[in-house]
Amino acid sequence: MLGLLLHWTPRRFIDSVMRSVPNVASILIQFPLMGAIAAILTGAANSRGTTLATVLSNAFTHVANHDTFAWFIGIYSAVLGLFIPSGGGKWVI
């Protein structure tokens, strides 16, 4: 995070990482971001003691029924794929 802040723009940060360690640059940038998202989903509880992951899963099960659950999860997976392109990252999140 400090490196990102010191570069001022995400593009300059990515370019710097790509020049420094070209073979592993994408992994060095991608996995800490996925870890941060996973921590946000599972770590911080609200005033009722529930995490964001619990709230999201309860929302899916309350909105969907037996016939529509697969459609909701398919749409959720497609939207998640826009932000997290890695299959392993999707599993973590």
PABA-427260 format. One record per atom (N, C-alpha, C): residue number from 1; residue in one letter; atom name; x, y, z. Coordinates in Angstrom, 3 decimals, padded with zeros to 6 digits. Each point is the difference from the previous one (the first is absolute). Example, Ala and Ser with C-alpha at 12.3 -4.5 7.8 and 13.67 -1.06 7.14 Angstrom:
<pts>
PT   n res atom     east    north       up
PT   1   A    N  013.190 -005.690  007.800
PT   1   A   CA -000.890  001.190  000.000
PT   1   A    C  000.900  001.200  000.000
PT   2   S    N -000.350  001.050 -000.720
PT   2   S   CA  000.820  001.190  000.060
PT   2   S    C -000.770  001.090  000.730
</pts>
This chain:
<pts>
PT   n res atom     east    north       up
PT   1   M    N  000.822 -001.190  000.000
PT   1   M   CA -000.822  001.190  000.000
PT   1   M    C  000.868  001.257  000.000
PT   2   L    N  001.106 -000.069  000.723
PT   2   L   CA  000.903  001.145  000.031
PT   2   L    C  000.569  000.269 -001.393
PT   3   G    N  000.378 -001.041 -000.708
PT   3   G   CA  000.506  000.155 -001.358
PT   3   G    C -001.037  000.633 -000.917
PT   4   L    N -001.243 -000.420  000.139
PT   4   L   CA -001.072  000.575 -000.802
PT   4   L    C -000.188  001.477  000.319
PT   5   L    N  000.039  000.330  001.266
PT   5   L   CA -000.147  001.405  000.394
PT   5   L    C  001.174  000.858 -000.479
PT   6   L    N  001.199 -000.536  000.053
PT   6   L   CA  001.177  000.770 -000.405
PT   6   L    C  000.065  000.227 -001.511
PT   7   H    N -000.672 -000.835 -000.781
PT   7   H   CA  000.002  000.183 -001.453
PT   7   H    C -001.091  000.953 -000.474
PT   8   W    N -000.925  000.360  000.822
PT   8   W   CA -001.076  000.955 -000.258
PT   8   W    C -001.098 -000.511 -000.918
PT   9   T    N  000.320 -000.749 -001.020
PT   9   T   CA -001.051 -000.516 -000.879
PT   9   T    C  000.165 -001.521 -000.135
PT  10   P    N -001.102 -000.709 -000.139
PT  10   P   CA  000.090 -001.447 -000.183
PT  10   P    C  000.816 -000.394 -001.235
PT  11   R    N -000.114  000.765 -001.085
PT  11   R   CA  000.734 -000.328 -001.220
PT  11   R    C  001.502  000.077  000.228
PT  12   R    N  000.481  001.018  000.697
PT  12   R   CA  001.428  000.129  000.284
PT  12   R    C  000.469 -001.132  000.908
PT  13   F    N -000.839 -000.392  000.939
PT  13   F   CA  000.346 -001.106  000.897
PT  13   F    C  000.130 -001.305 -000.784
PT  14   I    N -000.978 -000.293 -000.854
PT  14   I   CA  000.036 -001.233 -000.786
PT  14   I    C  001.202 -000.004 -000.938
PT  15   D    N  000.263  001.133 -000.643
PT  15   D   CA  001.164  000.080 -000.896
PT  15   D    C  001.297 -000.247  000.759
PT  16   S    N  000.098  000.541  001.198
PT  16   S   CA  001.201 -000.183  000.804
PT  16   S    C  000.191 -001.459  000.410
PT  17   V    N -001.080 -000.644  000.404
PT  17   V   CA  000.079 -001.415  000.384
PT  17   V    C  000.343 -000.856 -001.218
PT  18   M    N -000.596  000.313 -001.142
PT  18   M   CA  000.290 -000.762 -001.228
PT  18   M    C  001.468  000.124 -000.410
PT  19   R    N  000.608  001.172  000.196
PT  19   R   CA  001.414  000.165 -000.324
PT  19   R    C  000.886 -000.689  001.031
PT  20   S    N -000.419 -000.023  001.245
PT  20   S   CA  000.831 -000.560  001.074
PT  20   S    C  000.016 -001.524 -000.007
PT  21   V    N -001.159 -000.600 -000.057
PT  21   V   CA -000.118 -001.459  000.063
PT  21   V    C -001.012 -000.468 -001.049
PT  22   P    N  000.368 -000.003 -001.263
PT  22   P   CA -000.975 -000.271 -001.062
PT  22   P    C -000.632 -001.388  000.053
PT  23   N    N  000.713 -000.987  000.505
PT  23   N   CA -000.535 -001.367 -000.011
PT  23   N    C -001.090 -000.239  001.035
PT  24   V    N  000.007  000.754  001.078
PT  24   V   CA -000.975 -000.238  001.067
PT  24   V    C -000.802  001.240  000.345
PT  25   A    N  000.049  001.020 -000.842
PT  25   A   CA -000.663  001.267  000.307
PT  25   A    C -001.498 -000.160  000.215
PT  26   S    N -000.658 -000.749 -000.858
PT  26   S   CA -001.451 -000.128  000.135
PT  26   S    C -000.391 -000.702  001.300
PT  27   I    N  000.783 -000.967  000.412
PT  27   I   CA -000.289 -000.701  001.255
PT  27   I    C  000.240  000.920  001.190
PT  28   L    N  001.082  000.752 -000.042
PT  28   L   CA  000.301  000.904  001.100
PT  28   L    C -001.060  001.077  000.172
PT  29   I    N -000.642  000.391 -001.074
PT  29   I   CA -001.045  001.026  000.080
PT  29   I    C -001.358 -000.626  000.302
PT  30   Q    N -000.313 -001.117 -000.620
PT  30   Q   CA -001.337 -000.584  000.076
PT  30   Q    C -000.328 -000.624  001.351
PT  31   F    N  000.876 -000.815  000.542
PT  31   F   CA -000.360 -000.771  001.183
PT  31   F    C -000.167  000.830  001.270
PT  32   P    N  000.806  001.028  000.242
PT  32   P   CA -000.304  000.835  001.172
PT  32   P    C -001.352  000.707 -000.110
PT  33   L    N -000.401  000.381 -001.205
PT  33   L   CA -001.309  000.623 -000.170
PT  33   L    C -001.120 -000.991  000.288
PT  34   M    N  000.145 -001.237 -000.469
PT  34   M   CA -001.009 -001.015  000.292
PT  34   M    C -000.048 -000.317  001.494
PT  35   G    N  001.174 -000.025  000.625
PT  35   G   CA  000.041 -000.215  001.445
PT  35   G    C -000.704  001.107  000.756
PT  36   A    N  000.161  001.229 -000.457
PT  36   A   CA -000.679  001.131  000.651
PT  36   A    C -001.507 -000.105 -000.164
PT  37   I    N -000.456 -000.400 -001.187
PT  37   I   CA -001.439 -000.167 -000.218
PT  37   I    C -000.544 -001.122  000.879
PT  38   A    N  000.730 -001.099  000.088
PT  38   A   CA -000.435 -001.109  000.858
PT  38   A    C -000.054  000.433  001.460
PT  39   A    N  000.961  000.808  000.428
PT  39   A   CA -000.002  000.486  001.382
PT  39   A    C -001.202  000.908  000.255
PT  40   I    N -000.345  000.829 -000.978
PT  40   I   CA -001.170  000.861  000.148
PT  40   I    C -001.273 -000.838  000.109
PT  41   L    N -000.093 -001.042 -000.812
PT  41   L   CA -001.209 -000.832  000.012
PT  41   L    C -000.127 -000.823  001.277
PT  42   T    N  001.105 -000.493  000.526
PT  42   T   CA -000.090 -000.942  001.125
PT  42   T    C  000.461  000.561  001.338
PT  43   G    N  000.673  001.141 -000.006
PT  43   G   CA  000.611  000.466  001.236
PT  43   G    C -000.838  000.926  000.844
PT  44   A    N -000.424  001.110 -000.547
PT  44   A   CA -000.672  001.028  000.797
PT  44   A    C -001.472 -000.330  000.165
PT  45   A    N -000.437 -000.074  001.230
PT  45   A   CA -001.400 -000.267  000.294
PT  45   A    C -000.716  001.317  000.275
PT  46   N    N -001.275  000.047 -000.361
PT  46   N   CA -000.778  001.207  000.277
PT  46   N    C -000.492 -000.015  001.444
PT  47   S    N -000.885  000.922  000.336
PT  47   S   CA -000.461  000.114  001.388
PT  47   S    C -000.759 -001.237  000.472
PT  48   R    N -000.549 -000.782 -000.924
PT  48   R   CA -000.716 -001.227  000.373
PT  48   R    C  000.899 -001.224  000.019
PT  49   G    N  001.288  000.191 -000.285
PT  49   G   CA  000.936 -001.106  000.047
PT  49   G    C  000.061 -000.834 -001.265
PT  50   T    N -000.579  000.483 -001.091
PT  50   T   CA  000.038 -000.743 -001.256
PT  50   T    C  001.024  000.624 -000.940
PT  51   T    N  000.620 -000.834 -000.802
PT  51   T   CA  000.987  000.478 -000.965
PT  51   T    C -000.689  000.316 -001.325
PT  52   L    N  000.708  000.673 -000.889
PT  52   L   CA -000.554  000.311 -001.308
PT  52   L    C -000.303 -001.273 -000.784
PT  53   A    N  000.830 -001.026  000.157
PT  53   A   CA -000.253 -001.276 -000.673
PT  53   A    C -001.326 -000.606  000.463
PT  54   T    N -000.293  000.094  001.284
PT  54   T   CA -001.261 -000.519  000.530
PT  54   T    C -001.183  000.782 -000.543
PT  55   V    N  000.141  001.311 -000.060
PT  55   V   CA -001.075  000.845 -000.523
PT  55   V    C -000.269 -000.328 -001.465
PT  56   L    N  001.070 -000.144 -000.802
PT  56   L   CA -000.183 -000.325 -001.416
PT  56   L    C -000.632 -001.379 -000.195
PT  57   S    N  000.468 -000.980  000.748
PT  57   S   CA -000.564 -001.346 -000.163
PT  57   S    C -001.456 -000.042  000.452
PT  58   N    N -000.333  000.711  001.072
PT  58   N   CA -001.401  000.063  000.434
PT  58   N    C -000.869  000.708 -001.043
PT  59   A    N  000.534  001.038 -000.636
PT  59   A   CA -000.756  000.705 -001.029
PT  59   A    C -000.307 -000.931 -001.175
PT  60   F    N  000.996 -000.788 -000.433
PT  60   F   CA -000.231 -000.930 -001.100
PT  60   F    C -001.051 -001.047  000.366
PT  61   T    N  000.065 -000.529  001.189
PT  61   T   CA -000.951 -001.053  000.370
PT  61   T    C -001.393  000.547  000.269
PT  62   H    N -000.123  001.261  000.387
PT  62   H   CA -001.327  000.570  000.217
PT  62   H    C -000.663  000.422 -001.311
PT  63   V    N  000.782  000.460 -000.968
PT  63   V   CA -000.550  000.467 -001.266
PT  63   V    C -000.299 -001.167 -000.930
PT  64   A    N  000.865 -000.978 -000.002
PT  64   A   CA -000.144 -001.115 -000.941
PT  64   A    C -000.847 -001.116  000.591
PT  65   N    N -000.528 -000.806 -000.891
PT  65   N   CA -000.685 -001.213  000.421
PT  65   N    C  000.642 -001.179 -000.725
PT  66   H    N -000.598 -001.155  000.104
PT  66   H   CA  000.577 -001.203 -000.588
PT  66   H    C  000.197  000.142 -001.508
PT  67   D    N -000.906  000.674 -000.661
PT  67   D   CA  000.068  000.123 -001.457
PT  67   D    C  000.933  001.114 -000.468
PT  68   T    N  000.193  001.058  000.800
PT  68   T   CA  000.779  001.164 -000.457
PT  68   T    C  001.397  000.093  000.607
PT  69   F    N  000.315 -000.843  000.952
PT  69   F   CA  001.293  000.110  000.689
PT  69   F    C  001.172 -000.122 -000.976
PT  70   A    N -000.048 -000.958 -000.915
PT  70   A   CA  001.086 -000.192 -000.966
PT  70   A    C  000.179  001.238 -000.877
PT  71   W    N -001.109  000.633 -000.396
PT  71   W   CA  000.092  001.219 -000.808
PT  71   W    C  000.658  001.138  000.786
PT  72   F    N -000.396  000.170  001.251
PT  72   F   CA  000.598  001.052  000.820
PT  72   F    C  001.498 -000.227  000.184
PT  73   I    N  000.388 -001.219  000.260
PT  73   I   CA  001.416 -000.301  000.201
PT  73   I    C  000.775  000.163 -001.307
PT  74   G    N -000.598 -000.351 -001.125
PT  74   G   CA  000.641  000.202 -001.292
PT  74   G    C  000.243  001.475 -000.295
PT  75   I    N -000.984  000.828  000.278
PT  75   I   CA  000.152  001.442 -000.200
PT  75   I    C  001.041  000.559  000.957
PT  76   Y    N -000.055 -000.429  001.263
PT  76   Y   CA  000.991  000.439  000.986
PT  76   Y    C  001.415 -000.385 -000.432
PT  77   S    N  000.169 -001.200 -000.512
PT  77   S   CA  001.306 -000.463 -000.440
PT  77   S    C  000.496  000.803 -001.199
PT  78   A    N -000.896  000.342 -000.918
PT  78   A   CA  000.386  000.805 -001.160
PT  78   A    C  000.436  001.397  000.427
PT  79   V    N -000.736  000.604  000.909
PT  79   V   CA  000.365  001.337  000.491
PT  79   V    C  001.317 -000.071  000.765
PT  80   L    N  000.162 -001.005  000.830
PT  80   L   CA  001.244 -000.166  000.747
PT  80   L    C  001.178 -000.196 -000.949
PT  81   G    N -000.224 -000.694 -001.120
PT  81   G   CA  001.043 -000.228 -000.985
PT  81   G    C  000.508  001.275 -000.646
PT  82   L    N -000.813  001.042 -000.006
PT  82   L   CA  000.452  001.284 -000.522
PT  82   L    C  001.072  000.622  000.886
PT  83   F    N -000.086 -000.265  001.292
PT  83   F   CA  000.926  000.600  000.952
PT  83   F    C  001.111 -000.937  000.435
PT  84   I    N -000.289 -001.294  000.058
PT  84   I   CA  000.978 -001.006  000.427
PT  84   I    C  000.107 -001.040 -001.112
PT  85   P    N  000.968  000.161 -000.913
PT  85   P   CA  000.065 -000.916 -001.147
PT  85   P    C  000.535 -001.388  000.326
PT  86   S    N  000.621 -000.189  001.138
PT  86   S   CA  000.606 -001.280  000.332
PT  86   S    C -001.012 -000.948  000.636
PT  87   G    N  000.027 -001.260 -000.449
PT  87   G   CA -000.876 -001.001  000.609
PT  87   G    C  000.331 -000.238  001.451
PT  88   G    N  001.287 -000.005  000.334
PT  88   G   CA  000.405 -000.162  001.404
PT  88   G    C -000.426  001.179  000.848
PT  89   G    N  000.079  001.184 -000.575
PT  89   G   CA -000.432  001.196  000.723
PT  89   G    C -001.495 -000.011  000.260
PT  90   K    N -000.779 -000.494 -000.972
PT  90   K   CA -001.435 -000.104  000.202
PT  90   K    C -000.309 -000.969  001.135
PT  91   W    N  000.749 -001.083  000.066
PT  91   W   CA -000.236 -000.986  001.058
PT  91   W    C  000.269  000.614  001.367
PT  92   V    N  001.085  000.768  000.108
PT  92   V   CA  000.336  000.632  001.276
PT  92   V    C -001.085  000.973  000.404
PT  93   I    N -000.469  000.799 -000.963
PT  93   I   CA -000.997  001.024  000.306
PT  93   I    C -001.362 -000.620  000.127
</pts>
